[in-house]
């Protein structure tokens, strides 16, 4: 898919920051297939291919993130 003018593209570090996790956690999500698939061909940094995503893809994934809020509705300190 081609990049559109004005679109914000992010790599591992920016994606991790958007989601609120450590870069290593984001990289683990990617390697386990839990993160969204990269939107664009990888960029080359320091001789290594790095995946890239559209910022909106990461934000949409975070909104629908699997497992997020699974304890919602439980009272604090009380297990069901």
Phi and psi in degrees as a GROMACS rama.xvg file:
@    title "Ramachandran Plot"
@    xaxis  label "Phi"
@    yaxis  label "Psi"
@TYPE xy
-78.0079  151.313  UNK-2
-78.7704  135.491  UNK-3
-94.2283  149.696  UNK-4
-59.1884  133.275  UNK-5
82.2327  -1.05803  UNK-6
-74.924  140.062  UNK-7
-91.8168  124.337  UNK-8
-110.305  136.044  UNK-9
-127.344  152.981  UNK-10
-107.154  -162.765  UNK-11
-54.8817  -51.554  UNK-12
-62.9573  -45.8619  UNK-13
-68.4448  -38.0458  UNK-14
-63.4606  -44.1556  UNK-15
-60.1025  -42.7311  UNK-16
-64.1049  -42.495  UNK-17
-60.373  -38.9607  UNK-18
-82.6287  -22.9165  UNK-19
86.8584  32.6396  UNK-20
-126.869  166.524  UNK-21
-68.2186  153.723  UNK-22
-57.6556  -40.6001  UNK-23
-63.2749  -34.5313  UNK-24
-67.7481  -44.2379  UNK-25
-60.0742  -44.6911  UNK-26
-61.4337  -36.3023  UNK-27
-65.9319  -42.2116  UNK-28
-57.2883  -44.6621  UNK-29
-62.9808  -47.3882  UNK-30
-67.0415  -28.6453  UNK-31
-89.8062  -1.11365  UNK-32
76.9942  19.0068  UNK-33
-90.4194  -18.0451  UNK-34
-90.311  162.751  UNK-35
-65.3934  151.828  UNK-36
-64.2389  143.945  UNK-37
-56.8031  142.841  UNK-38
-82.075  -29.875  UNK-39
-127.07  164.609  UNK-40
-59.1755  150.083  UNK-41
-63.3819  151.731  UNK-42
-93.745  160.261  UNK-43
-106.464  120.391  UNK-44
-128.223  127.807  UNK-45
51.0437  37.7322  UNK-46
78.179  6.1327  UNK-47
-119.101  143.979  UNK-48
-78.2546  128.633  UNK-49
-120.389  129.901  UNK-50
-68.1638  153.35  UNK-51
-134.643  148.813  UNK-52
-131.234  156.478  UNK-53
-76.3531  140.727  UNK-54
-55.5907  -41.3634  UNK-55
-64.4848  -29.8738  UNK-56
-64.0185  -43.7191  UNK-57
-65.529  -44.203  UNK-58
-64.5574  -39.5356  UNK-59
-66.1098  -42.6767  UNK-60
-60.5086  -43.7329  UNK-61
-61.7403  -39.9653  UNK-62
-62.2861  -36.0257  UNK-63
-102.334  9.2984  UNK-64
-48.2015  125.555  UNK-65
-60.2093  134.113  UNK-66
85.1238  -10.013  UNK-67
-70.5543  127.242  UNK-68
78.7278  22.7937  UNK-69
-65.5219  -18.0434  UNK-70
-96.6267  4.44141  UNK-71
-55.2657  132.934  UNK-72
96.4012  -14.7878  UNK-73
-81.9905  143.448  UNK-74
-76.317  143.623  UNK-75
-60.8681  131.377  UNK-76
80.6879  0.848954  UNK-77
-118.138  114.61  UNK-78
-85.0826  145.863  UNK-79
